[in-house]
């Protein structure tokens, strides 16, 4: 059929094409909703348990490194609440983005605040370990719990201030307008703030720390080569750089290569990159347990750990149920090898010994 210009068929085809360009279907189906639900259900409890254990260690040992790890865990909890629950599950799955624009932009501020706080607390931990290893005499003078708490509070306040400009962050899956100059600036500021600048600090300080440890090993000094906190630092920063790299690369590609409204491959890549990046909020607990024996003991001694341990220790075994359900008369008639039910008139294992219950 040949379409005549200005006909109804042409107008209908144009509307369909316009709607097809504006909508942004999720290319991975329901998998992100299931993934984020599992991630939240697993990550939030373990982060709460981590916060309880680290608060005990920070109060007991008076070490600044534990305060930084506690602040990192707190920011991970905020990230899971604001980004995973409110941003992905509530807006996307439950409300299907049928929420006011002001609500979305306000949530953007909270999301970027939690994100910035998490990353820059890790930077503080990196600098703290660098000073402790390379300048131990100065470390004792500048690093103590009261100053550490003030620095952490200042970082959270600065994270909130730096999150405010992202109120005008463009919603990639909802706004049909092309990226503006403001959106390009925000994207570059975001990439530099949460990845390029922190990773540069991580690489520089970690390289110096590793070189320092190698020199100490060659000199044969009696001090430990690698402390638990330094091992945690190397593990946390390495996992962060690996998991957040795909999201940063995809965001830059989306900004200069293709629009997410027109290329489904960019949409798919960004969905997967977001899922990989959010995995970082759950892995720290397992890294702490793998590296630090002190952390494992503290977790077992926490209220939650004590409840789990007592439940496992006092859970009845399958073979103990029949004995527990036996009447007292039946036990008395059969006797007891310890003589608690009636006096034993026989020698253990003799001809008249009762059967062992």
Secondary structure, DSSP 8 states (H G I E B T S, - for coil): ----TT-HHHHHHHHHHHHHHH----TTTTHHHHHHHHHHHHHHHHHHHHHHHHHHHHHHH--HHHHHHHHHHHHHHHHIIIIIIIIIIIIIIISTT-S-HHHHHHHHHHHHHHHHHHHHHHHHHHHHHHHHHH-HHHHHHH--HHHHHHHHHHHHHHHHHHHHGGGG---TTT--S---HHHHHHHHHHHIIIIIHHHHHHHHHHHHHHHHHHHHHHHT-SS-SS-HHHHHHHHHHHHHHHHHHHHHHHHHHHHHT--TTT-HHHHHHHHHHHHHHHTHHHHHHHHHHHH-HHHHHHHHHSHHHHHHHHHHHHS--TTHHHHHTS-HHHHHHH--TTSSSS---S-TTSTT-----
